[in-house]
């Protein structure tokens, strides 16, 4: 019986970049917590990172739009706004891959 061996390296994909951007956004919110509406941002970020959103990228897009609207409205710290934009860029890359 053959055993599966763990690969020695991993290829970066558009989806792994998207996952990393979401994780960095969440970390930025946690590092700046507490601030007004940070609990709402965390809720919607977790929703955007959920399995249901990964399976339905339109759902992810809706969650990200809500996160962006909240972040802009409350004038979130700059690093949070930076990572919101990074998630958008990575999501666009997943939705519209360049050949």
C-alpha positions as CSV (number, residue, x, y, z in Angstrom):
1,X,0.0,0.0,0.0
2,X,1.4,3.4,-1.0
3,X,1.4,6.3,1.3
4,X,0.7,9.9,0.3
5,X,3.7,12.0,0.9
6,X,3.4,15.7,1.7
7,X,4.7,17.9,-1.1
8,X,8.0,19.7,-0.4
9,X,6.6,23.0,-1.9
10,X,3.3,24.5,-2.9
11,X,2.4,26.4,-6.0
12,X,0.8,29.8,-5.3
13,X,-2.6,30.0,-6.9
14,X,-5.1,32.8,-7.3
15,X,-7.3,31.1,-4.6
16,X,-4.4,30.8,-2.2
17,X,-3.7,34.5,-2.7
18,X,-7.4,35.3,-2.0
19,X,-7.3,33.3,1.1
20,X,-4.2,35.0,2.3
21,X,-5.7,38.4,1.7
22,X,-8.8,37.6,3.7
23,X,-6.6,36.3,6.5
24,X,-4.5,39.5,6.5
25,X,-7.7,41.6,6.5
26,X,-9.1,39.7,9.5
27,X,-5.7,40.0,11.3
28,X,-5.7,43.8,10.7
29,X,-9.2,44.1,12.2
30,X,-8.2,41.9,15.2
31,X,-5.0,44.0,15.8
32,X,-7.0,47.2,15.8
33,X,-9.9,45.8,17.9
34,X,-11.8,47.3,19.6
35,X,-13.0,50.2,17.6
36,X,-16.5,51.1,16.5
37,X,-18.2,48.4,14.5
38,X,-15.1,46.1,14.6
39,X,-17.4,43.3,15.7
40,X,-19.6,43.8,12.6
41,X,-16.5,43.7,10.4
42,X,-15.3,40.5,12.0
43,X,-18.7,38.9,11.5
44,X,-18.9,39.7,7.8
45,X,-15.2,38.9,7.2
46,X,-15.8,35.4,8.7
47,X,-18.9,35.1,6.5
48,X,-16.8,36.1,3.4
49,X,-14.2,33.5,4.3
50,X,-16.8,30.7,5.0
51,X,-17.0,27.5,3.0
52,X,-20.4,28.7,1.6
53,X,-18.7,31.8,0.2
54,X,-15.7,29.9,-1.2
55,X,-18.2,27.6,-3.1
56,X,-20.2,30.6,-4.3
57,X,-17.9,33.5,-5.2
58,X,-20.9,35.8,-5.8
59,X,-21.7,35.4,-2.1
60,X,-18.1,36.2,-1.3
61,X,-18.3,39.3,-3.5
62,X,-21.5,40.4,-1.6
63,X,-19.8,39.9,1.8
64,X,-16.8,41.9,0.7
65,X,-18.9,44.7,-0.6
66,X,-20.6,44.9,2.8
67,X,-17.2,44.8,4.6
68,X,-15.9,47.6,2.4
69,X,-19.0,49.7,3.0
70,X,-18.7,49.3,6.8
71,X,-15.0,50.0,6.7
72,X,-15.4,53.2,4.6
73,X,-18.4,54.4,6.6
74,X,-16.6,54.1,10.0
75,X,-13.3,55.4,8.5
76,X,-11.5,52.3,9.6
77,X,-7.7,52.4,10.1
78,X,-5.6,52.6,7.0
79,X,-4.3,49.0,7.2
80,X,-7.8,47.6,7.2
81,X,-8.7,49.7,4.1
82,X,-5.5,48.5,2.5
83,X,-6.4,44.8,3.0
84,X,-10.0,45.4,1.8
85,X,-8.5,46.6,-1.5
86,X,-6.1,43.6,-1.5
87,X,-9.0,41.2,-1.1
88,X,-10.8,42.9,-4.0
89,X,-7.7,42.6,-6.2
90,X,-7.3,39.0,-5.4
91,X,-11.0,38.2,-5.9
92,X,-10.9,39.9,-9.3
93,X,-7.9,37.8,-10.2
94,X,-9.9,34.6,-9.3
95,X,-13.0,35.8,-11.1
96,X,-11.2,37.0,-14.2
97,X,-7.9,35.0,-14.6
98,X,-5.5,36.4,-17.1
99,X,-4.2,33.8,-19.6
